[in-house]
Amino acid sequence: MSYFKEHFCKQCQRPIISVRMGCRARIYCNNACKQQAYRYNREKKKRNDLRQQWQTYSNASQNDLEKLLTLYGEEAVQFAIDAIHHM
């Protein structure tokens, strides 16, 4: 029986070799990958929440809002939505 177990980082896919000592296996190879995954998931949740708010808009409008969000951020999207509502 081998005491070493190889698995891969959930963020960067690099191999992680750990010694089995009864503790939980590591998910990330280092703290930088762990932080990067946290930021990615936080941003993904924020985008999904915004998309939920956009369900009443057409697909074309949703795509345009997504582009605005990517290029200029949340504040620009909110400005565009306010402009749409005031038409």
HULINSUL-V834390 format. One record per residue. N is the residue number from 1. RES is the residue in three letters. SS is DSSP state (A for helix, B for strand, O for the rest). NEAR is the number of other ideal C-beta (glycine too) atoms within 10 Angstrom. D_FIRST is the distance of its C-alpha to the first C-alpha in Angstrom with 2 decimals. Layout:
n	res	ss	near	d_first
N	RES	SS	NEAR	D_FIRST
N	RES	SS	NEAR	D_FIRST
//
This chain:
n	res	ss	near	d_first
1	MET	O	3	0.00
2	SER	O	6	3.80
3	TYR	O	8	6.60
4	PHE	B	8	9.06
5	LYS	B	12	10.54
6	GLU	B	9	13.67
7	HIS	B	12	16.61
8	PHE	B	12	20.35
9	CYS	O	17	23.28
10	LYS	O	14	25.47
11	GLN	O	18	28.58
12	CYS	O	14	28.21
13	GLN	O	9	25.19
14	ARG	O	11	23.77
15	PRO	B	9	20.01
16	ILE	B	18	18.55
17	ILE	B	10	15.45
18	SER	B	14	14.45
19	VAL	B	8	12.25
20	ARG	O	11	10.98
21	MET	O	6	13.28
22	GLY	O	4	14.50
23	CYS	O	8	17.23
24	ARG	O	6	18.31
25	ALA	O	9	17.21
26	ARG	O	16	20.07
27	ILE	O	14	22.39
28	TYR	O	18	24.50
29	CYS	O	18	23.83
30	ASN	O	14	26.77
31	ASN	A	8	29.82
32	ALA	A	11	32.05
33	CYS	A	19	30.09
34	LYS	A	16	30.01
35	GLN	A	12	33.78
36	GLN	A	14	34.49
37	ALA	A	16	32.77
38	TYR	A	12	34.76
39	ARG	A	10	38.00
40	TYR	A	11	37.37
41	ASN	A	10	36.71
42	ARG	A	10	39.73
43	GLU	A	10	41.93
44	LYS	A	10	40.70
45	LYS	A	10	41.62
46	LYS	A	12	44.99
47	ARG	A	14	45.72
48	ASN	A	9	44.85
49	ASP	A	9	47.14
50	LEU	A	17	49.91
51	ARG	A	13	49.48
52	GLN	A	8	49.93
53	GLN	A	11	53.25
54	TRP	O	17	54.33
55	GLN	O	7	54.06
56	THR	O	7	57.85
57	TYR	O	14	58.39
58	SER	O	9	58.47
59	ASN	A	8	55.51
60	ALA	A	8	57.49
61	SER	A	14	58.11
62	GLN	A	15	54.47
63	ASN	A	12	53.50
64	ASP	A	14	56.17
65	LEU	A	21	54.99
66	GLU	A	15	51.42
67	LYS	A	11	52.79
68	LEU	A	18	54.82
69	LEU	A	20	51.82
70	THR	A	10	49.79
71	LEU	A	9	52.69
72	TYR	A	12	54.53
73	GLY	O	10	52.51
74	GLU	A	12	53.04
75	GLU	A	10	56.52
76	ALA	A	13	57.90
77	VAL	A	21	56.56
78	GLN	A	14	58.23
79	PHE	A	12	61.45
80	ALA	A	16	61.38
81	ILE	A	17	60.80
82	ASP	A	9	63.68
83	ALA	A	9	65.85
84	ILE	A	11	65.07
85	HIS	A	7	66.01
86	HIS	O	6	69.30
87	MET	O	4	70.53
//
